[in-house]
Amino acid sequence: MKIHRVAALIGLATFGMAAARASVLMTVTDDVLVAGDPTQLGRLSRDGVPSDWSGPKAFPGAINPTTSYHYRTYFIPTPITPYIQITVDDPNAAIFSSAYKDSYNPASKSTNYLGDGGFSGNFFPGAPLFFQVFVPTGSDLVLVINDPGASNVGLGKPYSLVVEGFTDTNFSDPTPEPSSLFLSGGGLAAAVLAARRRRRGTATKA
């Protein structure tokens, strides 16, 4: 099985970048399924209901168990935020997306199932599809993209993905706002300066 591993943006270069990007766990731009990707027998049923944080979505079932479909997996190790939103820009309606906990077994598609996009393609032109899943603390996220067509209709057609993590269903970012960081940094600098002044004053009195 070919797995695309994507490191979560946890190692932060600067405070400013951390505040702007900390909730983005993965970004994929203009990727495509290719003939060299692995295949699976059957695929998930598209029931037209994107999963969301209101509660676990029931497994929609699998169809066409004797038909071969290409698929690709993306692995996101242990997100620090359990509420995950997956945005899929699929203007050609050429793929179907689903999410799993820790691992994906194409021979047992219900195992570790977390949710899916409900259907292929964007909500309407220019408006990408999105769906939401809850990833238990300490678990990994596996995002599966598969060709929903029996005749390789999805091969070579670009799609883009954005995976974001939040601390709750109110879309709270796990990092403080830039202003808070700068304020805390400024407070620290002021404390250091005050301590230096106190030391100088003590030295003068001695």
N, C-alpha and C positions, 0 to 999 in steps of 0.2 A: 504494500500500500504506500503510495507516495503522499507524504505529509509536508505541507508548507508550514514551517515553524516561524512564528512572528513574536519577537520579544516585546513584552509590554513596556510602555514608555515610563519606566519607574526610575531608571538612572537619569538624573536631571542635571543638565549642564549649568543652567542659570535659574534664579528664582523666577524671572520673567517668563521664561519658556515653560517652567513647571506649571505656573498658574494658567497659562494659555492652553497647554496640551495634555495635562496629566490625565484627563478622563478619556482621551483617545487611545484605545488599546491596539488598534490596527487600522491601516489605510491601504487599500489596494486600488490602483488606478489602471483601467483598461487592460485587465487580465482576460485571458481566453482559455476555454477548454480546447484541448488538442487531442489528436488521435493517439498520442502516446500516454495520455492519462489512463489510469486503471478503469476497469468496467465492473459493473455490478448487475446482477439479475433482478429485475423489477425496480420500482421506485416508489417513493411516498405518493399518496393520493393528494391532489390539490383540492382542498375543501373550501377555498375562498375565505378562510378565517385566519388572519395573522395572529399569532400568539401575542399575549401582552402580560403585564405584571398583575393583572387582576386575579390570576390564579393559574395553575398548571393547565396546559392544553392537553386534551385527550389525544392519544396517538391516532392519527387520521387513517391508518391502515396503509398497506402497500398493494400495488397493482402490477399486472403484467409480469408475473414471476419467471417467465421464460424468455423475456426480452432483455437484451443487453443495453446498458446505459453507461456512458462515460461519467466520471465524477472526479472531484478534487476536494481535498480537505485542507483546512487552515487550522493550526494549533496555537492557542493562546494560553500560555502557562499561568495558572493560578491568579486570576484577576484580583486586585485588592478591593474591588467594588463588586458586589454581588448582583446588582441590577444592571443588566446588559441590554443595550439597544443596538440592533444591527440594521444598517441602512444599505439597501441594495439598489444600485442604479443599473437597470436592465432594460434599456430602450427597445431591444429586439425581442423581448419576451422569450429569451433563449435559454434561461436557466431556472432552476428551482433551488431555494436555499433552506437549510434546516440546521439546528444546533443540537449538540450532544454534550454530555458531561463525561469528561476524562478520556473517552475513546469512542471510536465509531467502528461498528462491525457491519459491513454491508450485507452479510448473510443473516443478520438479526437486527433489522432496522428499528425495532421498538426498544431495544436495549439502550439504556442511558439517554433516551430521547428527552429533550427539553422543550422544543417548540419549532415552528417553521413559519415561513412567509405567507402561507395560505394559497398563493397563486404566483405565477410567473409574470414578469414585466412590471413596469412602473404603475403607480396608481392612476396617473394620466400623464401625457407628454410633459417632460420636464420635472415631474414630481416623483422621485424614487420611492419605492416600496420600503417600509421598515416594519420590523417586528421586535418583540421584547421577550427576554427569558430571564429567569433567576438562576444564578449559578451558586450552589452551596459553597460556603467558605472552605477554602483548602482544595477545591476541585479545579480542574482545568476545563477550558472551553474548546470544543472542536466544532468548527463551522464547516458544513458540507455543502458544496455546490455541485449539482448534477444536471445533466442534459435531460430535459423532460421528454424529448422526442425520440422515437424509435429509429429514426433514420439519420442520427447525428446532426440534427438541425441546429443544435447549439454550438457546434464546433466552430472556432474561429470568430465568434461574435463577441465583441468586448463587453465587459461588465465591470463595475467598480463597487467597492465595499468600504464602509466605515463602521467600525465597531467601537462603541463608547461604553464606559462604565460609570455608574452613579452609586451613591451611598444609600439612596432611598428612591421611592417612587415620585418624589418631587423634583427629580433631576438635580439633586444636590451634587456639586463637584467635591471630590475629596480633598482638594487643595485650597488654601486661602486665596482670597482675591489679591491681585498685585498690590493694591493700596495697603492692605493689611501687612503684607510682607515688607513693604517699604517703611511702614510705620514701626513695625517691630524692629527692623534694622536701624531706623533712626533712633528709637528708644535705647537700643543697645549701645549705639555710638555715644549718645548723651550720657549714659551711665558710666561708660569707660572714661569719657572726658571729665565727669565729675569726680571719679575716683582719682584720676591723675591730679586734679586740682587739690583734692584733700591731701594727697601724699606730699605735694609741693608745700602746702601750708604747714604740715607737720614738720617737714624738714626745716623750714624757715624758723619755726618756733624753737626747735632743738638747737 
